[in-house]
């Protein structure tokens, strides 16, 4: 994991993005505190995202909110 100050990040942004594309995580620092983290994108399938919910064995009950009538507005 690489750490860079903001000024270096601005000057070498495309190089940092290339490093992230290669799988590296880059921390952006200001006064030695992390303010941002560049991480590689890891797309996942919906089945992976909800696998834990499905594996719990409990049924998931989604309840839609009741419809609310629109408020009247003044004509322009």
Chimera marker file (.cmm) of the C-alpha trace (Angstrom):
<marker_set name="trace">
<marker id="1" x="0.000" y="0.000" z="0.000" r="1" g="1" b="0" radius="0.5"/>
<marker id="2" x="1.436" y="3.320" z="-1.072" r="1" g="1" b="0" radius="0.5"/>
<marker id="3" x="0.906" y="6.658" z="0.719" r="1" g="1" b="0" radius="0.5"/>
<marker id="4" x="1.258" y="9.984" z="-1.098" r="1" g="1" b="0" radius="0.5"/>
<marker id="5" x="0.720" y="13.601" z="-0.137" r="1" g="1" b="0" radius="0.5"/>
<marker id="6" x="-1.944" y="15.593" z="-2.004" r="1" g="1" b="0" radius="0.5"/>
<marker id="7" x="0.615" y="17.596" z="-3.991" r="1" g="1" b="0" radius="0.5"/>
<marker id="8" x="2.272" y="14.407" z="-5.257" r="1" g="1" b="0" radius="0.5"/>
<marker id="9" x="-1.138" y="12.878" z="-6.030" r="1" g="1" b="0" radius="0.5"/>
<marker id="10" x="-2.086" y="15.906" z="-8.140" r="1" g="1" b="0" radius="0.5"/>
<marker id="11" x="1.222" y="15.843" z="-9.993" r="1" g="1" b="0" radius="0.5"/>
<marker id="12" x="1.188" y="12.078" z="-10.685" r="1" g="1" b="0" radius="0.5"/>
<marker id="13" x="-2.518" y="11.234" z="-10.756" r="1" g="1" b="0" radius="0.5"/>
<marker id="14" x="-2.461" y="9.182" z="-13.963" r="1" g="1" b="0" radius="0.5"/>
<marker id="15" x="0.431" y="7.123" z="-12.604" r="1" g="1" b="0" radius="0.5"/>
<marker id="16" x="-1.457" y="6.505" z="-9.377" r="1" g="1" b="0" radius="0.5"/>
<marker id="17" x="-4.484" y="5.361" z="-11.366" r="1" g="1" b="0" radius="0.5"/>
<marker id="18" x="-2.265" y="2.959" z="-13.305" r="1" g="1" b="0" radius="0.5"/>
<marker id="19" x="-1.011" y="1.537" z="-10.000" r="1" g="1" b="0" radius="0.5"/>
<marker id="20" x="-4.587" y="1.126" z="-8.779" r="1" g="1" b="0" radius="0.5"/>
<marker id="21" x="-5.519" y="-0.610" z="-12.039" r="1" g="1" b="0" radius="0.5"/>
<marker id="22" x="-2.655" y="-3.015" z="-11.350" r="1" g="1" b="0" radius="0.5"/>
<marker id="23" x="-4.240" y="-3.878" z="-7.998" r="1" g="1" b="0" radius="0.5"/>
<marker id="24" x="-2.423" y="-1.508" z="-5.617" r="1" g="1" b="0" radius="0.5"/>
<marker id="25" x="-4.184" y="0.567" z="-2.952" r="1" g="1" b="0" radius="0.5"/>
<marker id="26" x="-3.051" y="4.191" z="-2.665" r="1" g="1" b="0" radius="0.5"/>
<marker id="27" x="-3.639" y="6.386" z="0.369" r="1" g="1" b="0" radius="0.5"/>
<marker id="28" x="-3.935" y="10.153" z="-0.204" r="1" g="1" b="0" radius="0.5"/>
<marker id="29" x="-2.570" y="12.066" z="2.781" r="1" g="1" b="0" radius="0.5"/>
<marker id="30" x="-2.867" y="15.616" z="4.107" r="1" g="1" b="0" radius="0.5"/>
<marker id="31" x="-0.585" y="16.539" z="6.997" r="1" g="1" b="0" radius="0.5"/>
<marker id="32" x="0.109" y="12.835" z="7.585" r="1" g="1" b="0" radius="0.5"/>
<marker id="33" x="-3.575" y="11.928" z="7.915" r="1" g="1" b="0" radius="0.5"/>
<marker id="34" x="-5.420" y="9.773" z="5.397" r="1" g="1" b="0" radius="0.5"/>
<marker id="35" x="-8.125" y="11.757" z="3.615" r="1" g="1" b="0" radius="0.5"/>
<marker id="36" x="-8.824" y="9.398" z="0.717" r="1" g="1" b="0" radius="0.5"/>
<marker id="37" x="-8.143" y="5.874" z="-0.427" r="1" g="1" b="0" radius="0.5"/>
<marker id="38" x="-7.873" y="4.774" z="-4.058" r="1" g="1" b="0" radius="0.5"/>
<marker id="39" x="-8.734" y="1.092" z="-4.345" r="1" g="1" b="0" radius="0.5"/>
<marker id="40" x="-9.150" y="-1.189" z="-7.356" r="1" g="1" b="0" radius="0.5"/>
<marker id="41" x="-12.709" y="-1.710" z="-8.473" r="1" g="1" b="0" radius="0.5"/>
<marker id="42" x="-13.895" y="-5.238" z="-7.785" r="1" g="1" b="0" radius="0.5"/>
<marker id="43" x="-17.248" y="-5.750" z="-9.461" r="1" g="1" b="0" radius="0.5"/>
<marker id="44" x="-19.455" y="-8.376" z="-7.858" r="1" g="1" b="0" radius="0.5"/>
<marker id="45" x="-22.567" y="-10.139" z="-8.984" r="1" g="1" b="0" radius="0.5"/>
<marker id="46" x="-25.863" y="-9.470" z="-7.215" r="1" g="1" b="0" radius="0.5"/>
<marker id="47" x="-25.885" y="-13.074" z="-6.026" r="1" g="1" b="0" radius="0.5"/>
<marker id="48" x="-22.593" y="-12.441" z="-4.209" r="1" g="1" b="0" radius="0.5"/>
<marker id="49" x="-23.863" y="-9.223" z="-2.645" r="1" g="1" b="0" radius="0.5"/>
<marker id="50" x="-26.974" y="-10.899" z="-1.207" r="1" g="1" b="0" radius="0.5"/>
<marker id="51" x="-25.503" y="-14.341" z="-0.493" r="1" g="1" b="0" radius="0.5"/>
<marker id="52" x="-25.225" y="-13.715" z="3.255" r="1" g="1" b="0" radius="0.5"/>
<marker id="53" x="-28.905" y="-12.764" z="3.458" r="1" g="1" b="0" radius="0.5"/>
<marker id="54" x="-29.984" y="-15.832" z="1.529" r="1" g="1" b="0" radius="0.5"/>
<marker id="55" x="-27.731" y="-18.149" z="3.528" r="1" g="1" b="0" radius="0.5"/>
<marker id="56" x="-29.218" y="-17.052" z="6.873" r="1" g="1" b="0" radius="0.5"/>
<marker id="57" x="-32.293" y="-19.129" z="6.102" r="1" g="1" b="0" radius="0.5"/>
<marker id="58" x="-34.648" y="-16.437" z="7.309" r="1" g="1" b="0" radius="0.5"/>
<marker id="59" x="-37.201" y="-14.986" z="4.973" r="1" g="1" b="0" radius="0.5"/>
<marker id="60" x="-36.706" y="-11.381" z="3.999" r="1" g="1" b="0" radius="0.5"/>
<marker id="61" x="-39.897" y="-9.372" z="4.006" r="1" g="1" b="0" radius="0.5"/>
<marker id="62" x="-39.740" y="-6.113" z="2.103" r="1" g="1" b="0" radius="0.5"/>
<marker id="63" x="-42.684" y="-3.810" z="2.751" r="1" g="1" b="0" radius="0.5"/>
<marker id="64" x="-43.364" y="-0.970" z="0.355" r="1" g="1" b="0" radius="0.5"/>
<marker id="65" x="-44.228" y="2.373" z="1.954" r="1" g="1" b="0" radius="0.5"/>
<marker id="66" x="-47.780" y="3.602" z="1.547" r="1" g="1" b="0" radius="0.5"/>
<marker id="67" x="-48.388" y="6.031" z="-1.273" r="1" g="1" b="0" radius="0.5"/>
<marker id="68" x="-48.714" y="9.654" z="-0.263" r="1" g="1" b="0" radius="0.5"/>
<marker id="69" x="-50.805" y="12.090" z="-2.244" r="1" g="1" b="0" radius="0.5"/>
<marker id="70" x="-48.760" y="14.897" z="-3.831" r="1" g="1" b="0" radius="0.5"/>
<marker id="71" x="-48.950" y="18.281" z="-2.173" r="1" g="1" b="0" radius="0.5"/>
<marker id="72" x="-50.676" y="21.051" z="-4.151" r="1" g="1" b="0" radius="0.5"/>
<marker id="73" x="-48.355" y="23.667" z="-5.621" r="1" g="1" b="0" radius="0.5"/>
<marker id="74" x="-48.950" y="27.191" z="-6.793" r="1" g="1" b="0" radius="0.5"/>
<marker id="75" x="-49.046" y="27.602" z="-10.588" r="1" g="1" b="0" radius="0.5"/>
<marker id="76" x="-46.139" y="29.529" z="-12.088" r="1" g="1" b="0" radius="0.5"/>
<link id1="1" id2="2" r="1" g="1" b="0" radius="0.2"/>
<link id1="2" id2="3" r="1" g="1" b="0" radius="0.2"/>
<link id1="3" id2="4" r="1" g="1" b="0" radius="0.2"/>
<link id1="4" id2="5" r="1" g="1" b="0" radius="0.2"/>
<link id1="5" id2="6" r="1" g="1" b="0" radius="0.2"/>
<link id1="6" id2="7" r="1" g="1" b="0" radius="0.2"/>
<link id1="7" id2="8" r="1" g="1" b="0" radius="0.2"/>
<link id1="8" id2="9" r="1" g="1" b="0" radius="0.2"/>
<link id1="9" id2="10" r="1" g="1" b="0" radius="0.2"/>
<link id1="10" id2="11" r="1" g="1" b="0" radius="0.2"/>
<link id1="11" id2="12" r="1" g="1" b="0" radius="0.2"/>
<link id1="12" id2="13" r="1" g="1" b="0" radius="0.2"/>
<link id1="13" id2="14" r="1" g="1" b="0" radius="0.2"/>
<link id1="14" id2="15" r="1" g="1" b="0" radius="0.2"/>
<link id1="15" id2="16" r="1" g="1" b="0" radius="0.2"/>
<link id1="16" id2="17" r="1" g="1" b="0" radius="0.2"/>
<link id1="17" id2="18" r="1" g="1" b="0" radius="0.2"/>
<link id1="18" id2="19" r="1" g="1" b="0" radius="0.2"/>
<link id1="19" id2="20" r="1" g="1" b="0" radius="0.2"/>
<link id1="20" id2="21" r="1" g="1" b="0" radius="0.2"/>
<link id1="21" id2="22" r="1" g="1" b="0" radius="0.2"/>
<link id1="22" id2="23" r="1" g="1" b="0" radius="0.2"/>
<link id1="23" id2="24" r="1" g="1" b="0" radius="0.2"/>
<link id1="24" id2="25" r="1" g="1" b="0" radius="0.2"/>
<link id1="25" id2="26" r="1" g="1" b="0" radius="0.2"/>
<link id1="26" id2="27" r="1" g="1" b="0" radius="0.2"/>
<link id1="27" id2="28" r="1" g="1" b="0" radius="0.2"/>
<link id1="28" id2="29" r="1" g="1" b="0" radius="0.2"/>
<link id1="29" id2="30" r="1" g="1" b="0" radius="0.2"/>
<link id1="30" id2="31" r="1" g="1" b="0" radius="0.2"/>
<link id1="31" id2="32" r="1" g="1" b="0" radius="0.2"/>
<link id1="32" id2="33" r="1" g="1" b="0" radius="0.2"/>
<link id1="33" id2="34" r="1" g="1" b="0" radius="0.2"/>
<link id1="34" id2="35" r="1" g="1" b="0" radius="0.2"/>
<link id1="35" id2="36" r="1" g="1" b="0" radius="0.2"/>
<link id1="36" id2="37" r="1" g="1" b="0" radius="0.2"/>
<link id1="37" id2="38" r="1" g="1" b="0" radius="0.2"/>
<link id1="38" id2="39" r="1" g="1" b="0" radius="0.2"/>
<link id1="39" id2="40" r="1" g="1" b="0" radius="0.2"/>
<link id1="40" id2="41" r="1" g="1" b="0" radius="0.2"/>
<link id1="41" id2="42" r="1" g="1" b="0" radius="0.2"/>
<link id1="42" id2="43" r="1" g="1" b="0" radius="0.2"/>
<link id1="43" id2="44" r="1" g="1" b="0" radius="0.2"/>
<link id1="44" id2="45" r="1" g="1" b="0" radius="0.2"/>
<link id1="45" id2="46" r="1" g="1" b="0" radius="0.2"/>
<link id1="46" id2="47" r="1" g="1" b="0" radius="0.2"/>
<link id1="47" id2="48" r="1" g="1" b="0" radius="0.2"/>
<link id1="48" id2="49" r="1" g="1" b="0" radius="0.2"/>
<link id1="49" id2="50" r="1" g="1" b="0" radius="0.2"/>
<link id1="50" id2="51" r="1" g="1" b="0" radius="0.2"/>
<link id1="51" id2="52" r="1" g="1" b="0" radius="0.2"/>
<link id1="52" id2="53" r="1" g="1" b="0" radius="0.2"/>
<link id1="53" id2="54" r="1" g="1" b="0" radius="0.2"/>
<link id1="54" id2="55" r="1" g="1" b="0" radius="0.2"/>
<link id1="55" id2="56" r="1" g="1" b="0" radius="0.2"/>
<link id1="56" id2="57" r="1" g="1" b="0" radius="0.2"/>
<link id1="57" id2="58" r="1" g="1" b="0" radius="0.2"/>
<link id1="58" id2="59" r="1" g="1" b="0" radius="0.2"/>
<link id1="59" id2="60" r="1" g="1" b="0" radius="0.2"/>
<link id1="60" id2="61" r="1" g="1" b="0" radius="0.2"/>
<link id1="61" id2="62" r="1" g="1" b="0" radius="0.2"/>
<link id1="62" id2="63" r="1" g="1" b="0" radius="0.2"/>
<link id1="63" id2="64" r="1" g="1" b="0" radius="0.2"/>
<link id1="64" id2="65" r="1" g="1" b="0" radius="0.2"/>
<link id1="65" id2="66" r="1" g="1" b="0" radius="0.2"/>
<link id1="66" id2="67" r="1" g="1" b="0" radius="0.2"/>
<link id1="67" id2="68" r="1" g="1" b="0" radius="0.2"/>
<link id1="68" id2="69" r="1" g="1" b="0" radius="0.2"/>
<link id1="69" id2="70" r="1" g="1" b="0" radius="0.2"/>
<link id1="70" id2="71" r="1" g="1" b="0" radius="0.2"/>
<link id1="71" id2="72" r="1" g="1" b="0" radius="0.2"/>
<link id1="72" id2="73" r="1" g="1" b="0" radius="0.2"/>
<link id1="73" id2="74" r="1" g="1" b="0" radius="0.2"/>
<link id1="74" id2="75" r="1" g="1" b="0" radius="0.2"/>
<link id1="75" id2="76" r="1" g="1" b="0" radius="0.2"/>
</marker_set>
